[in-house]
Amino acid sequence: MRQIDISTDVFAKIWALRLAGENSEDSILKRVLWSLPQDPTASVLRQNAPTPASPASGFSDSRYGVRVPEGFEIYRTYLGQAFRARASGGKWTLKNNGEAYDSLNELSRAIGARTENAWKNWYFDDAVNGIRRLVGDLRDQAKVATRSREMEMENSIAQLDNAQSRPPGTPAALFPDGTWRDDVRTALQNLGGRASLNRLYKEVERLRRGAGRTVPSSLEATVRRTLEDHSSDSDNYRGVDLFCMPEGKGAGVWALR
């Protein structure tokens, strides 16, 4: 048996092609390579032919270019207890309780780990190299860097705005009203505690203009980031749990927790 070096995205792609009963990269590639047509023209035609839609399988996260096959397993230990989860039907199924979760962060929260970067706490077995690796290694690092830059930019805008909105000489700790978090919370209160994103954008803008604070072109993105940072319903949760998604993810409706 020969060993070859492959990148993490190629590794994930190989396992995305797995069929039932195939338990190694060798068996997956043997089926795929042996089934290729000898006529290169036919191969090109087959690659470009439309394929029928199929139900979600395995698990994928388009934000980071992650795609793992059905049955792909991850594991970790938290507070002395071992946990394992399996990619199935577009979700993570926690073997300990049989429940399915939409994201890695939701999976972590289900075992009690609420404020952490889940990508850096779950592991998988790299059969090619015979080692344990972080699930975060499966992410497209270019997309990770891009998302990090976006977060840094939004945080910088928020910090600058907060500094500009305070009276001269007033410590930031004594003047919290200029923060995005408080503006979003006040806007939701004004809207009855629950509102669509479009209504929320307009109310936050109205509040900020009325208070003489900046209204950057990134207002909508910053409002969304603020909601996600302060909602345990979000994969990006990292602050105080103030907001929730009463109609579920993707509905575009937010409410006070």
Rosetta silent file (secondary structure, phi, psi, omega in degrees, C-alpha in Angstrom):
SEQUENCE: MRQIDISTDVFAKIWALRLAGENSEDSILKRVLWSLPQDPTASVLRQNAPTPASPASGFSDSRYGVRVPEGFEIYRTYLGQAFRARASGGKWTLKNNGEAYDSLNELSRAIGARTENAWKNWYFDDAVNGIRRLVGDLRDQAKVATRSREMEMENSIAQLDNAQSRPPGTPAALFPDGTWRDDVRTALQNLGGRASLNRLYKEVERLRRGAGRTVPSSLEATVRRTLEDHSSDSDNYRGVDLFCMPEGKGAGVWALR
SCORE:     score description
SCORE:     0.000 S_00000001
   1 L     0.000  125.759  178.842    0.000    0.000    0.000 S_00000001
   2 L   -95.937  148.370  176.117    1.453    3.370   -1.043 S_00000001
   3 L  -103.922  141.460  177.894    0.792    6.625    0.810 S_00000001
   4 L  -128.337  151.598  177.468    0.034    9.884   -0.992 S_00000001
   5 L   -94.511  127.854  178.090   -0.232   13.449    0.274 S_00000001
   6 L  -134.158  156.825  178.526   -3.530   15.231   -0.376 S_00000001
   7 L   -78.547  165.331 -177.854   -5.053   18.499    0.821 S_00000001
   8 H   -64.899  -33.929 -179.650   -7.947   18.609    3.291 S_00000001
   9 H   -70.529  -35.182  176.349  -10.449   19.706    0.653 S_00000001
  10 H   -67.598  -40.897  178.051   -9.497   16.764   -1.581 S_00000001
  11 H   -57.893  -46.720  179.808   -9.775   14.440    1.430 S_00000001
  12 H   -64.467  -37.335 -179.866  -13.280   15.730    2.156 S_00000001
  13 H   -65.565  -39.916  178.573  -14.246   15.402   -1.529 S_00000001
  14 H   -59.230  -47.391 -178.707  -13.155   11.767   -1.611 S_00000001
  15 H   -71.012  -21.636  175.796  -15.358   10.939    1.377 S_00000001
  16 H   -68.631  -20.723 -179.800  -18.214   12.903   -0.162 S_00000001
  17 L   -90.757   -0.944 -174.213  -18.200   10.279   -2.936 S_00000001
  18 L   -63.436  140.920  172.023  -18.450    7.342   -0.515 S_00000001
  19 L  -112.254  162.923 -179.706  -21.119    4.698   -0.968 S_00000001
  20 L   -54.868  134.911  178.722  -22.396    2.285    1.640 S_00000001
  21 L    94.101  -12.209  179.199  -19.849   -0.406    2.418 S_00000001
  22 L   -92.839  113.650 -172.663  -16.834    1.672    1.363 S_00000001
  23 L  -115.040   13.711  178.005  -14.668    2.122    4.457 S_00000001
  24 L  -151.527  160.059  177.295  -11.420    3.484    3.050 S_00000001
  25 H   -61.614  -35.580 -178.679  -10.159    6.050    0.541 S_00000001
  26 H   -61.326  -45.109 -178.474   -8.769    3.182   -1.531 S_00000001
  27 H   -68.386  -34.255  178.718  -12.167    1.523   -1.980 S_00000001
  28 H   -67.903  -49.685 -177.804  -13.832    4.841   -2.850 S_00000001
  29 H   -66.494  -34.217  179.835  -11.218    5.845   -5.420 S_00000001
  30 H   -62.037  -44.209  178.781  -11.078    2.362   -6.929 S_00000001
  31 H   -63.673  -46.018 -176.743  -14.792    2.466   -7.716 S_00000001
  32 H   -64.722  -48.051 -175.763  -14.626    6.014   -9.077 S_00000001
  33 H   -70.802  -37.977 -179.141  -11.488    5.558  -11.181 S_00000001
  34 H   -71.686  -19.722 -178.241  -12.407    2.127  -12.508 S_00000001
  35 L   -91.264   -5.078  179.683  -15.811    3.421  -13.616 S_00000001
  36 L   -66.532  138.803  178.745  -14.403    6.264  -15.743 S_00000001
  37 L   -70.268  150.843  178.580  -15.073    5.820  -19.487 S_00000001
  38 L   -73.082  -27.899 -179.195  -12.144    5.184  -21.801 S_00000001
  39 L   -81.786  111.921 -178.165  -13.407    7.779  -24.273 S_00000001
  40 H   -60.095  -30.377  178.890  -12.303   11.223  -22.921 S_00000001
  41 H   -63.968  -42.668  179.447  -15.100   12.929  -24.879 S_00000001
  42 H   -63.882  -35.482  179.305  -17.686   10.828  -23.081 S_00000001
  43 H   -63.378  -44.445  179.790  -16.073   11.756  -19.768 S_00000001
  44 H   -63.470  -41.867 -179.866  -16.383   15.477  -20.482 S_00000001
  45 H   -63.249  -40.688 -178.834  -20.008   15.065  -21.543 S_00000001
  46 H   -67.110  -38.276 -178.965  -20.816   13.169  -18.381 S_00000001
  47 H   -65.673  -32.272 -176.488  -19.136   15.775  -16.162 S_00000001
  48 H   -94.289   -3.128 -179.001  -21.146   18.590  -17.736 S_00000001
  49 L   -73.821  141.575  178.483  -24.472   16.800  -17.802 S_00000001
  50 L   -65.787  144.191  178.920  -27.111   18.103  -15.348 S_00000001
  51 L  -114.223  142.861 -179.997  -27.716   15.870  -12.368 S_00000001
  52 L   -65.886  150.525  179.536  -31.052   15.482  -10.604 S_00000001
  53 L   -66.213  141.564  179.527  -31.442   17.122   -7.214 S_00000001
  54 L  -124.522  152.639  179.837  -30.811   14.789   -4.294 S_00000001
  55 L   -64.249  156.806 -179.272  -31.817   15.123   -0.661 S_00000001
  56 L   -60.250  137.544  176.505  -29.278   16.558    1.773 S_00000001
  57 L  -140.158  159.485 -177.929  -26.769   14.023    2.993 S_00000001
  58 L    62.860 -137.519  176.487  -23.736   14.215    5.210 S_00000001
  59 E  -152.477  142.999  177.834  -23.131   17.767    6.358 S_00000001
  60 E  -141.726  150.521  175.766  -22.044   20.979    4.622 S_00000001
  61 E  -136.333  101.110 -175.002  -21.255   24.552    5.628 S_00000001
  62 L   -65.700  -23.562 -179.481  -21.058   26.840    2.595 S_00000001
  63 L   -61.114  -34.616 -175.722  -19.565   29.697    4.641 S_00000001
  64 L  -117.700    9.157  178.194  -16.326   27.777    4.998 S_00000001
  65 L    67.287   31.541 -178.616  -16.496   25.400    2.039 S_00000001
  66 E   -95.746  133.004  177.122  -16.934   22.334    4.282 S_00000001
  67 E  -146.773  115.126  178.199  -18.563   19.197    2.882 S_00000001
  68 E  -120.745  152.536 -174.132  -18.396   15.804    4.619 S_00000001
  69 L   -79.855  166.284  174.895  -20.152   12.590    3.565 S_00000001
  70 L   -56.373  131.396  178.045  -23.032   10.739    5.159 S_00000001
  71 L    91.503   -6.492  179.333  -21.778    8.829    8.177 S_00000001
  72 L   -61.854  129.636 -174.104  -18.696   10.998    8.746 S_00000001
  73 E  -111.432  142.936  174.674  -17.986   10.913   12.502 S_00000001
  74 E  -128.768  162.061 -176.079  -16.542   13.496   14.869 S_00000001
  75 E  -155.937  165.862  177.112  -15.863   13.256   18.583 S_00000001
  76 E  -169.573  171.929  172.656  -14.639   15.083   21.680 S_00000001
  77 E  -122.376  132.583  179.035  -14.517   14.995   25.475 S_00000001
  78 E  -135.309  124.611 -178.203  -16.248   17.662   27.558 S_00000001
  79 L    51.570   41.502  175.460  -16.188   17.794   31.374 S_00000001
  80 L    82.555   -2.925 -179.496  -14.888   14.243   31.455 S_00000001
  81 E  -108.055  137.253  179.775  -17.621   12.810   29.213 S_00000001
  82 E   -86.863  137.682  178.342  -17.005   11.447   25.720 S_00000001
  83 E  -129.546  144.813  175.551  -19.297   12.552   22.896 S_00000001
  84 E  -134.829  145.452  178.189  -19.605   11.369   19.299 S_00000001
  85 E  -137.397  155.254 -175.523  -21.675   12.760   16.435 S_00000001
  86 E  -128.364  133.930  176.663  -22.443   11.578   12.917 S_00000001
  87 E   -73.488  123.773 -177.104  -23.109   13.619    9.770 S_00000001
  88 E  -156.089  125.316  174.992  -26.540   12.636    8.502 S_00000001
  89 L    61.212   30.783  179.424  -29.171   14.288    6.351 S_00000001
  90 L    83.685    7.873 -179.516  -27.463   17.691    6.406 S_00000001
  91 E  -134.816  174.322  173.317  -27.192   17.753   10.208 S_00000001
  92 E  -103.780  121.878  177.234  -25.050   16.446   13.061 S_00000001
  93 E  -100.143  118.057 -179.698  -26.684   13.614   14.992 S_00000001
  94 E   -78.364  118.045 -175.886  -25.343   13.315   18.534 S_00000001
  95 L   -65.866  -27.284 -177.075  -24.987    9.620   19.287 S_00000001
  96 L   -64.941  -31.486 -179.285  -25.340   10.191   23.030 S_00000001
  97 L  -129.913   -4.393  178.056  -28.975   11.276   22.750 S_00000001
  98 L    77.757    3.302 -178.801  -29.962   10.614   19.130 S_00000001
  99 L   -85.958  150.409 -179.175  -30.889   14.267   18.526 S_00000001
 100 E  -107.291  143.900 -176.982  -29.938   16.122   15.315 S_00000001
 101 E  -132.070  143.790 -172.702  -28.463   19.654   15.183 S_00000001
 102 L   -73.137  -23.126 -175.475  -28.162   22.108   12.301 S_00000001
 103 L  -146.121  167.936  178.981  -24.612   23.285   13.009 S_00000001
 104 H   -65.641  -38.272  179.045  -21.416   22.467   14.845 S_00000001
 105 H   -66.772  -38.126  176.517  -22.050   25.264   17.341 S_00000001
 106 H   -63.997  -37.497  178.064  -25.541   23.947   18.075 S_00000001
 107 H   -61.415  -44.215  179.309  -23.986   20.536   18.642 S_00000001
 108 H   -64.454  -42.123  179.562  -21.553   22.017   21.171 S_00000001
 109 H   -63.703  -30.793 -178.896  -24.314   23.894   22.977 S_00000001
 110 H   -66.043  -25.422  179.410  -26.293   20.649   23.227 S_00000001
 111 L   -98.069    3.261  176.056  -23.559   19.098   25.374 S_00000001
 112 L   104.362   -5.444 -179.601  -23.262   22.222   27.547 S_00000001
 113 L   -91.190   95.144 -170.089  -20.317   23.985   25.855 S_00000001
 114 L   -91.866  -43.054 -174.899  -21.916   27.341   25.037 S_00000001
 115 L  -110.555   83.911 -179.846  -19.141   29.920   24.611 S_00000001
 116 L  -156.706  167.003  171.060  -16.447   28.362   22.457 S_00000001
 117 L   -92.501  101.755 -174.144  -15.235   27.991   18.899 S_00000001
 118 H   -60.781  -30.275 -179.869  -16.681   24.565   18.101 S_00000001
 119 H   -60.367  -23.670 -176.597  -14.406   24.161   15.066 S_00000001
 120 H  -103.857   15.407 -178.429  -11.461   23.960   17.472 S_00000001
 121 L  -131.157  -10.554  175.441  -12.973   21.456   19.889 S_00000001
 122 L  -105.708  147.042 -175.511  -14.344   18.603   17.759 S_00000001
 123 E  -125.809  161.112  171.041  -12.049   16.035   16.109 S_00000001
 124 E  -138.620  160.260  179.031  -12.119   13.431   13.357 S_00000001
 125 E   -90.336  120.089  176.426   -9.809   10.545   12.490 S_00000001
 126 E   -85.292   98.600 -176.269   -7.645   11.184    9.427 S_00000001
 127 L   -66.636  -27.427 -178.565   -7.416    7.658    8.027 S_00000001
 128 L   -66.400  -46.602 -176.670   -4.879    8.717    5.382 S_00000001
 129 L  -100.621   -4.819  178.315   -2.281    9.910    7.885 S_00000001
 130 L    66.788   34.842 -178.510   -3.454    7.858   10.855 S_00000001
 131 E  -132.396  164.333  173.713   -3.845   10.868   13.118 S_00000001
 132 E   -89.485  135.610 -179.248   -6.553   12.797   14.966 S_00000001
 133 E  -133.248  154.554  176.120   -7.343   16.200   13.453 S_00000001
 134 E   -71.471  142.934  176.430   -9.531   19.168   14.297 S_00000001
 135 H   -60.646  -30.842  178.567  -12.744   19.519   12.305 S_00000001
 136 H   -59.602  -20.743  178.221  -11.658   23.126   11.692 S_00000001
 137 H   -67.009  -19.313 -179.553   -8.901   21.770    9.427 S_00000001
 138 H   -78.735  -11.101 -178.668  -11.592   20.900    6.878 S_00000001
 139 L   -73.957  148.729  172.460  -12.444   24.561    6.364 S_00000001
 140 L   -71.585  111.002 -173.648  -11.259   26.500    3.330 S_00000001
 141 H   -63.150  -27.401  176.725   -8.636   28.685    4.987 S_00000001
 142 H   -64.956  -38.533  179.283   -9.134   31.458    2.423 S_00000001
 143 H   -72.861  -33.337  176.861  -12.795   31.706    3.487 S_00000001
 144 H   -62.674  -45.181 -179.310  -11.796   31.642    7.156 S_00000001
 145 H   -64.380  -41.167  179.881   -9.433   34.585    6.580 S_00000001
 146 H   -63.000  -44.301 -179.554  -12.069   36.529    4.630 S_00000001
 147 H   -66.291  -36.000  178.732  -14.683   36.060    7.351 S_00000001
 148 H   -64.989  -39.942  178.393  -12.171   37.089   10.032 S_00000001
 149 H   -64.873  -39.578  178.941  -11.408   40.312    8.143 S_00000001
 150 H   -63.082  -42.178  179.688  -15.130   41.087    7.844 S_00000001
 151 H   -65.765  -41.260  179.235  -15.617   40.610   11.586 S_00000001
 152 H   -62.995  -40.872 -179.583  -12.601   42.795   12.407 S_00000001
 153 H   -64.235  -44.425 -179.384  -13.906   45.558   10.133 S_00000001
 154 H   -65.923  -39.156  178.085  -17.378   45.494   11.699 S_00000001
 155 H   -64.751  -38.354  179.708  -15.919   45.507   15.215 S_00000001
 156 H   -65.145  -41.056  178.624  -13.691   48.470   14.320 S_00000001
 157 H   -62.051  -43.865 -179.417  -16.671   50.410   12.983 S_00000001
 158 H   -64.135  -42.085 -179.409  -18.635   49.687   16.161 S_00000001
 159 H   -66.221  -41.422  179.111  -15.739   50.742   18.412 S_00000001
 160 H   -63.922  -43.361 -179.735  -15.170   53.954   16.446 S_00000001
 161 H   -62.753  -41.984 -179.621  -18.858   54.794   16.551 S_00000001
 162 H   -63.372  -40.879 -179.630  -19.028   54.207   20.295 S_00000001
 163 H   -66.043  -39.203 -178.059  -16.031   56.451   20.908 S_00000001
 164 H   -71.797  -25.581 -174.866  -17.475   59.236   18.735 S_00000001
 165 H   -86.829  -11.307  179.989  -20.876   59.118   20.448 S_00000001
 166 L   -82.096  143.309  172.543  -19.561   59.613   24.013 S_00000001
 167 L   -60.493  144.394 -179.293  -19.318   63.106   25.493 S_00000001
 168 L   -53.018  133.082  176.646  -15.656   64.227   25.687 S_00000001
 169 L    82.280   -0.499 -179.358  -13.897   62.868   28.764 S_00000001
 170 L   -90.070  123.618  178.641  -16.648   60.360   29.609 S_00000001
 171 L   -59.963  144.151 -178.648  -15.319   56.807   30.230 S_00000001
 172 H   -58.614  -36.962 -177.441  -16.777   54.197   27.894 S_00000001
 173 H   -63.943  -22.378 -179.051  -17.965   52.088   30.845 S_00000001
 174 H   -95.890   -0.687 -177.927  -20.190   54.974   31.974 S_00000001
 175 L  -139.357   71.955 -175.338  -21.714   55.599   28.569 S_00000001
 176 H   -82.285   -9.725 -171.523  -22.889   52.307   27.011 S_00000001
 177 H   -65.491  -17.809 -178.119  -25.830   53.744   25.053 S_00000001
 178 H   -83.599   -1.375 -177.384  -23.732   54.380   21.973 S_00000001
 179 L   -77.976  154.022  177.462  -23.018   50.690   21.349 S_00000001
 180 H   -62.472  -39.479 -179.187  -24.615   48.772   18.536 S_00000001
 181 H   -56.442  -45.931 -178.247  -25.857   46.165   20.985 S_00000001
 182 H   -70.899  -34.825  177.620  -27.866   48.725   22.938 S_00000001
 183 H   -64.448  -42.643 -179.450  -29.179   50.404   19.788 S_00000001
 184 H   -67.020  -41.280  179.454  -30.422   47.073   18.431 S_00000001
 185 H   -64.049  -44.001  178.899  -31.971   46.138   21.769 S_00000001
 186 H   -63.770  -39.985  179.379  -33.725   49.524   22.072 S_00000001
 187 H   -61.084  -43.826  179.006  -34.958   49.253   18.473 S_00000001
 188 H   -65.151  -38.310  176.976  -36.504   45.838   19.191 S_00000001
 189 H   -61.361  -42.478  179.328  -38.145   47.194   22.345 S_00000001
 190 H   -64.631  -26.853 -177.735  -39.627   50.051   20.313 S_00000001
 191 L   -96.188   16.858  176.155  -40.988   47.533   17.814 S_00000001
 192 L    87.592   12.521  177.225  -42.771   45.490   20.452 S_00000001
 193 L    89.372   -2.036 -177.661  -39.956   43.034   21.174 S_00000001
 194 E  -157.203  135.209 -177.734  -40.127   41.306   17.798 S_00000001
 195 E  -164.392  159.723  173.537  -39.551   42.474   14.220 S_00000001
 196 E   -75.654  161.389  179.298  -38.344   41.573   10.745 S_00000001
 197 H   -59.843  -40.943 -178.143  -34.826   42.571    9.769 S_00000001
 198 H   -61.424  -42.970  177.959  -36.086   45.244    7.365 S_00000001
 199 H   -66.851  -37.192 -178.606  -38.109   46.969   10.095 S_00000001
 200 H   -67.311  -41.395  177.101  -35.210   46.613   12.505 S_00000001
 201 H   -55.590  -47.800 -175.975  -32.728   48.218   10.081 S_00000001
 202 H   -65.148  -38.946 -178.381  -34.989   51.252    9.716 S_00000001
 203 H   -71.333  -38.802  177.228  -35.570   51.609   13.455 S_00000001
 204 H   -64.112  -42.580  178.760  -31.870   51.334   14.300 S_00000001
 205 H   -62.657  -42.740  179.532  -31.075   53.954   11.659 S_00000001
 206 H   -61.330  -44.148  179.637  -33.798   56.251   13.020 S_00000001
 207 H   -61.891  -44.118 -175.672  -32.445   55.901   16.566 S_00000001
 208 H   -69.461  -41.049  177.559  -28.868   56.561   15.549 S_00000001
 209 H   -64.355  -41.839 -179.620  -29.690   59.597   13.440 S_00000001
 210 H   -64.455  -28.443 -179.922  -31.845   61.001   16.221 S_00000001
 211 L   -92.283    0.670  179.683  -28.999   60.583   18.711 S_00000001
 212 L    75.613   20.490  179.326  -26.469   62.164   16.358 S_00000001
 213 L   -92.851  164.980 -177.729  -24.515   58.926   15.948 S_00000001
 214 L   -68.304  149.389  174.355  -22.921   57.678   12.741 S_00000001
 215 L  -125.889   85.532 -176.198  -24.946   55.688   10.213 S_00000001
 216 L   -70.786  162.231  178.181  -22.316   53.777    8.187 S_00000001
 217 L   -64.783  -20.366 -179.690  -22.997   52.118    4.855 S_00000001
 218 L   -90.338   18.609 -175.639  -22.437   48.797    6.630 S_00000001
 219 H   -53.153  -47.963 -176.366  -25.389   49.403    9.002 S_00000001
 220 H   -63.180  -43.827  179.096  -27.365   46.354    7.869 S_00000001
 221 H   -64.234  -38.157 -178.885  -24.355   44.020    8.109 S_00000001
 222 H   -70.497  -36.329  175.963  -23.451   45.429   11.526 S_00000001
 223 H   -63.145  -44.676  179.474  -27.000   44.982   12.833 S_00000001
 224 H   -62.926  -44.263  179.443  -26.974   41.347   11.685 S_00000001
 225 H   -61.447  -40.414  179.444  -23.562   40.767   13.243 S_00000001
 226 H   -63.386  -43.599  178.056  -24.754   42.331   16.522 S_00000001
 227 H   -61.067  -46.590 -177.382  -27.827   40.083   16.595 S_00000001
 228 H   -67.084  -40.018  179.790  -25.762   36.972   15.878 S_00000001
 229 H   -61.587  -29.502 -174.412  -23.053   37.850   18.407 S_00000001
 230 L  -115.312   35.708  176.596  -25.676   38.136   21.142 S_00000001
 231 L  -140.118  122.453  178.231  -27.908   35.174   20.307 S_00000001
 232 L   -72.601   -5.884  173.790  -27.293   31.575   21.334 S_00000001
 233 L   -76.971  -15.032 -174.277  -29.489   30.613   18.361 S_00000001
 234 L   -98.054  149.652  175.448  -26.644   31.736   16.079 S_00000001
 235 L   -68.358  -18.701 -176.397  -23.492   29.894   15.052 S_00000001
 236 L   -98.575   11.008 -176.462  -21.581   33.121   15.739 S_00000001
 237 L   -56.129  127.219  179.150  -22.747   33.523   19.359 S_00000001
 238 L  -155.424   11.052 -177.035  -19.988   35.005   21.498 S_00000001
 239 L  -124.563 -134.702  177.648  -21.540   37.692   23.690 S_00000001
 240 L   -96.206  136.115 -174.240  -24.529   38.111   26.030 S_00000001
 241 L   -78.098   86.261 -174.711  -27.620   36.069   25.107 S_00000001
 242 L  -105.354  -28.374 -171.230  -30.052   38.928   24.386 S_00000001
 243 E  -121.626  160.589  177.794  -31.764   38.003   21.114 S_00000001
 244 E  -144.342  167.314  178.144  -33.480   34.983   19.557 S_00000001
 245 L  -110.354   89.583 -172.437  -34.930   33.766   16.246 S_00000001
 246 L   -63.753  -23.131  180.000  -38.572   33.006   17.121 S_00000001
 247 L  -109.119   12.527  177.753  -39.378   31.627   13.668 S_00000001
 248 L    91.401  167.770 -178.700  -36.113   29.747   13.173 S_00000001
 249 L   -65.061  141.171  176.699  -32.983   30.383   11.154 S_00000001
 250 L    86.460   -8.389 -178.445  -33.383   32.060    7.788 S_00000001
 251 L   -78.437  -19.181  179.370  -36.820   33.506    8.537 S_00000001
 252 L    75.027   23.099  179.303  -35.408   37.022    8.958 S_00000001
 253 E  -122.359  131.451 -179.853  -37.327   37.632   12.192 S_00000001
 254 E  -125.207  155.640  179.956  -35.658   38.539   15.496 S_00000001
 255 E  -147.747  163.649  174.583  -36.934   39.075   19.025 S_00000001
 256 E   -72.315  140.478 -179.363  -35.712   39.932   22.496 S_00000001
 257 L   -66.881    0.000    0.000  -34.689   36.854   24.488 S_00000001
